[in-house]
């Protein structure tokens, strides 16, 4: 199994700051905006974006939650192994807010479709946007596009994009495997 480095730690950091700046341009003070990291892999990206917004750009009170979409996916019964659900943590109202879903890789669009269904349990948002670090643009099964993207990757279907975060794998990087 060969792997190619798509993004180094330095490049990931530059992209995260650009994404944070784009969010600030569109949401200014974040009084009506909440960030929702999609479990499990979007959690690390969402936490990092929140940290950059607060520490580097002095945005106060960024609300961050985490949404588990395991049982909202249309393919959750097709796996032979038992599912491991993550914990949803949304400790604030979603009703009437601008929601920004955050996930590491946008591939087929099925996770986002599941998130759109799952978030309805917490209220009706005013709007929903999507921020993703990697957009595998030619792999969609559903007509879903990100509002904020770090990098587009054109990969054939048997190639995998792997995002690693220093919080759990010791380094920030993106590989094509």
Backbone bond lengths (Angstrom), bond angles and torsions (degrees), N, CA, C in turn:
res aa  C-N    CA-C-N  psi(-1)  N-CA   C-N-CA  omega(-1)  CA-C   N-CA-C  phi
1 X - - - 1.457 - - 1.526 107.94 -
2 X 1.317 116.23 114.60 1.464 120.80 179.27 1.523 109.59 -95.91
3 X 1.305 115.43 151.20 1.459 119.80 177.42 1.512 110.08 -136.30
4 X 1.310 114.18 143.92 1.456 122.36 -179.91 1.525 107.52 -117.98
5 X 1.312 117.39 135.40 1.461 121.45 177.92 1.525 108.42 -76.93
6 X 1.326 116.12 119.78 1.465 121.36 176.05 1.518 111.29 -91.19
7 X 1.343 116.13 -39.67 1.465 121.20 179.43 1.521 109.45 -139.47
8 X 1.318 115.72 133.75 1.463 121.44 174.19 1.530 108.79 -87.93
9 X 1.320 116.19 174.84 1.469 120.66 178.48 1.526 111.29 -59.59
10 X 1.320 117.07 -40.65 1.463 120.91 179.76 1.531 110.47 -64.01
11 X 1.327 116.81 -44.04 1.466 120.76 179.66 1.529 111.17 -66.08
12 X 1.333 117.36 -39.10 1.468 120.87 176.64 1.521 109.66 -60.82
13 X 1.318 117.32 -44.62 1.466 121.46 179.78 1.529 111.70 -61.13
14 X 1.321 117.21 -43.61 1.466 120.97 178.17 1.528 110.47 -61.34
15 X 1.327 116.70 -44.41 1.464 121.33 -179.70 1.524 110.79 -64.43
16 X 1.330 117.56 -41.49 1.470 120.22 179.99 1.527 110.81 -62.00
17 X 1.315 117.55 -40.59 1.458 120.37 177.72 1.532 111.22 -66.75
18 X 1.316 117.21 -38.98 1.472 119.80 177.46 1.531 110.61 -63.76
19 X 1.334 116.48 -43.37 1.467 119.98 178.95 1.530 110.77 -63.04
20 X 1.324 117.14 -41.37 1.468 120.98 178.06 1.533 110.46 -61.79
21 X 1.315 116.71 -42.20 1.477 120.17 178.53 1.522 111.54 -64.73
22 X 1.322 117.84 -38.47 1.458 120.86 177.27 1.527 110.86 -64.63
23 X 1.324 117.02 -38.61 1.468 120.03 176.07 1.523 110.77 -63.55
24 X 1.321 117.43 -42.59 1.464 121.13 179.14 1.525 110.25 -62.19
25 X 1.330 117.44 -41.85 1.470 120.99 178.75 1.525 111.59 -56.88
26 X 1.324 116.78 -38.75 1.463 120.68 -175.44 1.526 114.36 -92.98
27 X 1.340 117.86 -20.55 1.467 119.65 -173.64 1.531 113.59 -125.27
28 X 1.303 118.85 -1.88 1.464 125.68 176.28 1.516 114.64 46.30
29 X 1.330 118.57 -94.18 1.460 121.45 -173.42 1.529 114.15 -96.76
30 X 1.308 118.49 -3.82 1.465 124.44 176.71 1.533 113.17 63.93
31 X 1.332 117.99 21.49 1.462 119.76 178.83 1.520 112.04 -67.95
32 X 1.320 116.95 -29.92 1.465 120.95 -179.43 1.530 112.30 -113.06
33 X 1.333 116.12 13.95 1.462 121.37 -175.36 1.515 110.66 -120.99
34 X 1.334 115.70 138.24 1.463 121.03 174.96 1.526 108.95 -127.90
35 X 1.311 115.11 146.63 1.457 121.91 177.36 1.526 108.46 -101.56
36 X 1.328 115.84 134.43 1.463 120.93 179.16 1.529 108.21 -126.57
37 X 1.322 116.44 111.21 1.456 121.57 175.24 1.521 109.41 -82.12
38 X 1.322 116.01 131.51 1.463 120.20 179.25 1.526 108.94 -85.41
39 X 1.330 115.13 124.48 1.458 121.40 -177.92 1.523 110.06 -72.39
40 X 1.308 120.41 144.76 1.456 124.98 -1.15 1.526 113.36 -93.86
41 X 1.326 119.16 -31.72 1.465 121.94 -167.39 1.528 113.99 -77.82
42 X 1.316 118.29 -23.94 1.457 119.95 178.94 1.518 113.13 -74.58
43 X 1.310 116.06 -14.34 1.463 120.95 -178.62 1.532 111.62 -60.17
44 X 1.330 116.61 -46.60 1.466 120.70 -176.60 1.530 110.82 -65.01
45 X 1.313 116.62 -42.28 1.465 120.90 178.76 1.528 110.32 -65.16
46 X 1.321 117.49 -43.84 1.463 121.12 -179.21 1.532 111.18 -63.47
47 X 1.318 116.58 -42.80 1.467 119.65 178.90 1.524 111.02 -63.16
48 X 1.324 115.99 -40.03 1.463 120.35 -179.60 1.518 111.02 -67.66
49 X 1.330 117.84 -41.58 1.467 121.41 178.10 1.528 109.75 -61.97
50 X 1.319 116.91 -45.24 1.470 120.46 178.62 1.531 110.52 -59.91
51 X 1.314 116.85 -44.51 1.459 121.17 179.71 1.528 111.22 -60.53
52 X 1.315 117.54 -43.87 1.470 121.39 179.17 1.530 110.45 -64.76
53 X 1.322 117.40 -43.94 1.464 121.03 179.36 1.523 110.98 -58.58
54 X 1.322 116.22 -46.13 1.459 120.16 -175.69 1.531 112.93 -76.48
55 X 1.324 117.86 -45.85 1.458 120.77 -173.24 1.526 113.49 -83.39
56 X 1.331 117.03 -41.21 1.463 119.42 -174.97 1.522 113.67 -92.52
57 X 1.335 117.16 -26.86 1.466 120.41 -176.16 1.523 113.38 -119.82
58 X 1.325 117.36 8.23 1.475 123.93 174.30 1.525 113.75 52.94
59 X 1.306 117.16 39.91 1.460 121.64 173.68 1.529 106.75 -88.32
60 X 1.320 116.20 119.97 1.467 120.52 -176.71 1.518 111.97 -88.33
61 X 1.310 114.80 150.23 1.463 123.03 169.67 1.529 114.10 55.32
62 X 1.314 117.08 49.78 1.462 120.60 174.18 1.520 107.40 -76.61
63 X 1.330 116.49 119.15 1.454 120.63 178.97 1.522 109.36 -83.02
64 X 1.336 115.87 129.10 1.452 122.46 -178.12 1.516 109.62 -129.90
65 X 1.313 115.22 129.07 1.458 120.95 175.42 1.517 109.73 -130.15
66 X 1.332 114.54 171.02 1.461 120.37 -179.99 1.517 108.41 -130.46
67 X 1.321 115.78 134.49 1.460 122.13 -174.73 1.513 110.31 -119.16
68 X 1.337 115.78 123.98 1.462 120.75 174.98 1.521 108.36 -91.45
69 X 1.322 116.27 124.85 1.467 121.10 -176.62 1.532 112.03 -110.61
70 X 1.319 117.64 8.46 1.462 122.44 -172.73 1.523 112.55 -47.21
71 X 1.318 117.88 -52.52 1.463 120.77 -173.28 1.528 113.34 -90.66
72 X 1.314 116.36 6.30 1.458 120.91 174.92 1.523 111.62 -101.37
73 X 1.332 116.52 -8.04 1.470 120.54 179.51 1.531 109.65 -72.12
74 X 1.331 115.58 146.38 1.461 119.08 179.86 1.525 112.28 -79.29
75 X 1.325 117.97 -6.77 1.458 121.08 -178.78 1.533 112.67 -116.40
76 X 1.342 118.80 15.43 1.456 119.69 -173.02 1.520 113.53 -68.89
77 X 1.319 119.28 -20.59 1.459 121.21 179.98 1.531 112.70 -91.16
78 X 1.317 118.09 -0.29 1.462 120.81 -174.51 1.524 113.74 -90.05
79 X 1.279 118.31 -5.66 1.452 121.61 -178.50 1.522 109.76 -88.69
80 X 1.318 116.34 143.16 1.451 120.82 178.87 1.514 113.24 -80.57
81 X 1.330 117.30 -16.31 1.462 120.99 -178.85 1.528 110.39 -97.27
82 X 1.326 117.01 154.49 1.473 119.61 177.80 1.522 111.11 -63.99
83 X 1.311 115.98 142.29 1.464 120.91 179.92 1.516 110.86 -79.08
84 X 1.313 114.96 144.01 1.457 121.20 174.87 1.511 108.16 -114.39
85 X 1.311 115.55 104.08 1.464 119.92 -179.58 1.524 109.78 -78.03
86 X 1.319 115.08 152.46 1.459 122.08 174.44 1.517 108.05 -102.05
87 X 1.309 116.01 176.24 1.457 119.95 -177.30 1.525 110.43 -96.86
88 X 1.318 115.84 129.95 1.457 120.65 171.48 1.518 107.86 -81.38
89 X 1.326 115.99 131.02 1.462 121.42 178.35 1.522 107.77 -131.03
90 X 1.314 116.67 95.22 1.462 121.73 175.87 1.525 105.88 -130.67
91 X 1.335 115.17 101.95 1.465 121.65 -173.09 1.527 112.40 -103.92
92 X 1.329 116.81 32.65 1.453 121.64 -178.07 1.519 108.07 -153.78
93 X 1.331 115.92 168.41 1.452 120.91 -179.64 1.529 110.86 -79.10
94 X 1.315 115.11 138.89 1.464 122.34 177.19 1.526 109.83 -98.33
95 X 1.303 115.87 -22.68 1.466 122.49 -176.40 1.531 111.66 -53.35
96 X 1.325 116.28 122.29 1.453 122.17 175.84 1.522 115.69 74.81
97 X 1.304 117.93 4.82 1.471 121.79 -178.31 1.531 110.74 -94.24
98 X 1.319 115.24 160.46 1.460 122.03 170.99 1.523 106.56 -88.45
99 X 1.313 115.92 117.84 1.461 121.72 -177.28 1.526 108.99 -102.44
100 X 1.334 115.67 133.97 1.461 120.86 173.23 1.527 106.92 -115.94
101 X 1.337 116.30 108.71 1.462 121.13 173.43 1.521 107.91 -73.74
102 X 1.331 115.99 139.12 1.459 121.16 -179.96 1.524 108.87 -127.83
103 X 1.337 115.67 124.37 1.460 121.20 177.43 1.524 108.64 -142.03
104 X 1.329 116.37 155.78 1.463 119.15 -174.84 1.521 113.29 -75.68
105 X 1.344 118.30 -44.43 1.460 121.54 -177.59 1.522 109.47 -130.93
106 X 1.322 116.66 129.13 1.463 122.15 171.96 1.514 106.58 -98.74
107 X 1.331 115.98 115.83 1.458 121.17 -175.29 1.530 109.46 -115.67
108 X 1.319 118.04 -89.19 1.475 120.22 -177.61 1.522 112.70 -85.54
109 X 1.324 117.66 -22.62 1.461 122.20 -176.48 1.517 112.87 97.26
110 X 1.318 117.67 -4.92 1.471 120.90 -177.05 1.524 112.71 -67.23
111 X 1.320 117.92 -35.80 1.472 120.44 177.72 1.517 110.75 -64.64
112 X 1.312 116.71 -39.36 1.462 120.32 -179.42 1.522 110.17 -69.77
113 X 1.328 117.52 -40.02 1.459 120.63 176.33 1.532 109.64 -59.75
114 X 1.326 116.67 -42.12 1.463 120.92 177.96 1.533 110.94 -64.36
115 X 1.327 116.82 -39.27 1.468 121.00 179.15 1.528 111.11 -65.09
116 X 1.329 116.67 -38.26 1.469 120.51 177.96 1.526 111.06 -60.79
117 X 1.325 116.14 -37.52 1.468 120.51 177.43 1.523 110.78 -72.79
118 X 1.329 116.73 -45.57 1.465 121.56 -175.62 1.525 112.63 -64.26
119 X 1.311 118.64 -38.12 1.468 121.28 -175.70 1.524 111.47 -66.08
120 X 1.316 117.47 -23.06 1.463 121.04 179.99 1.529 112.39 -62.76
121 X 1.323 116.82 -22.50 1.469 120.53 176.94 1.523 111.98 -68.25
122 X 1.327 117.43 -14.76 1.460 122.18 -176.36 1.516 112.85 -109.94
123 X 1.314 116.96 5.97 1.455 121.26 179.73 1.512 111.26 124.33
124 X 1.333 114.18 -179.47 1.469 120.61 -178.30 1.526 108.79 -107.97
125 X 1.329 116.52 107.74 1.473 119.21 179.51 1.520 111.41 -67.72
126 X 1.316 115.91 155.68 1.457 121.76 174.67 1.526 110.25 -70.22
127 X 1.342 116.01 -40.66 1.463 121.71 176.80 1.518 108.57 -153.37
128 X 1.329 115.23 160.57 1.462 121.27 177.12 1.520 107.55 -133.44
129 X 1.334 114.73 130.45 1.461 121.71 175.44 1.521 108.34 -122.47
130 X 1.325 115.50 165.64 1.455 121.12 -179.06 1.522 110.35 -127.20
131 X 1.331 115.54 127.81 1.455 122.53 173.85 1.526 107.27 -116.52
132 X 1.325 116.26 128.72 1.456 120.62 178.86 1.519 110.26 -138.31
133 X 1.312 116.00 143.56 1.458 120.17 178.67 1.529 110.36 -72.06
134 X 1.325 116.78 -45.85 1.464 122.38 -177.84 1.524 109.82 -122.19
135 X 1.313 115.62 129.82 1.465 122.38 177.26 1.525 108.69 -113.36
136 X 1.330 115.83 108.25 1.471 120.72 174.76 1.525 106.94 -87.26
137 X 1.298 116.53 80.30 1.461 123.31 -164.57 1.514 116.23 -65.23
138 X 1.308 120.16 -23.44 1.461 120.32 -177.42 1.522 113.12 -99.49
139 X 1.317 117.56 18.27 1.462 121.39 -175.08 1.515 113.74 -116.53
140 X 1.324 118.83 11.71 1.459 121.76 -173.71 1.525 112.84 -70.45
141 X 1.314 114.04 140.05 1.463 122.17 167.55 1.519 109.27 -102.08
142 X 1.331 116.04 -20.35 1.463 122.53 -177.49 1.530 109.24 -127.58
143 X 1.320 117.74 152.64 1.474 120.68 -177.33 1.533 112.35 -80.15
144 X 1.322 115.68 69.94 1.460 122.26 -178.69 1.520 108.28 -120.88
145 X 1.333 116.24 132.13 1.457 121.81 179.95 1.539 109.12 -130.50
146 X 1.328 117.95 145.47 1.468 119.62 179.00 1.523 111.93 -77.57
147 X 1.322 115.42 148.05 1.463 121.37 172.61 1.526 110.27 -83.20
148 X 1.327 115.99 -30.62 1.460 122.84 178.78 1.525 107.10 -131.48
149 X 1.304 116.88 124.58 1.468 120.10 179.30 1.510 109.91 -131.42
150 X 1.320 114.55 139.83 1.456 119.40 177.19 1.508 111.50 -77.48
151 X 1.324 116.06 -52.85 1.457 120.66 -178.87 1.519 109.70 -153.75
152 X 1.315 116.21 141.60 1.457 121.65 173.79 1.520 108.47 -90.96
153 X 1.320 115.07 137.95 1.458 120.81 179.54 1.518 107.90 -128.39
154 X 1.319 115.21 127.31 1.454 120.51 175.25 1.521 107.47 -99.87
155 X 1.325 115.61 105.51 1.460 120.83 -177.84 1.523 108.58 -127.35
156 X 1.313 115.61 144.33 1.460 118.66 176.72 1.521 108.84 -75.40
157 X 1.319 116.56 162.57 1.463 120.95 -167.58 1.523 114.49 -62.95
158 X 1.337 119.62 -26.64 1.460 118.11 179.90 1.532 112.51 -88.90
159 X 1.334 117.05 0.63 1.457 120.84 174.60 1.524 109.45 -90.32
160 X 1.310 115.30 147.40 1.457 120.95 -179.24 1.522 109.28 -118.37
161 X 1.321 116.25 140.06 1.453 121.56 173.36 1.521 107.09 -100.73
162 X 1.337 116.05 123.41 1.460 120.95 -179.22 1.519 109.39 -116.70
163 X 1.318 115.82 123.90 1.463 122.52 177.30 1.523 107.31 -103.66
164 X 1.324 116.63 128.46 1.466 120.77 175.81 1.525 108.71 -115.19
165 X 1.326 115.32 144.93 1.469 122.04 -179.92 1.518 108.77 -122.24
166 X 1.315 116.38 142.76 1.464 119.63 -178.45 1.520 111.60 -62.18
167 X 1.335 117.63 -25.36 1.463 120.90 -179.68 1.530 112.79 -64.61
168 X 1.341 117.94 -30.41 1.466 117.91 -178.73 1.522 114.08 -126.02
169 X 1.336 118.71 -21.73 1.463 119.40 -179.98 1.534 113.16 -119.13
170 X 1.331 116.36 2.36 1.443 120.34 173.87 1.518 116.62 89.18
171 X 1.343 117.82 -7.72 1.459 119.80 178.86 1.523 110.02 -154.05
172 X 1.324 115.38 152.62 1.457 121.80 171.94 1.522 106.99 -94.52
173 X 1.320 116.46 118.93 1.458 119.83 177.87 1.523 109.56 -167.41
174 X 1.331 114.60 164.89 1.462 120.96 175.68 1.528 106.37 -132.71
175 X 1.336 114.91 130.35 1.464 122.04 -178.77 1.525 110.55 -120.24
176 X 1.320 114.83 149.27 1.464 122.23 168.34 1.516 105.94 -106.05
177 X 1.324 116.72 119.15 1.471 121.82 -175.76 1.520 109.43 -113.31
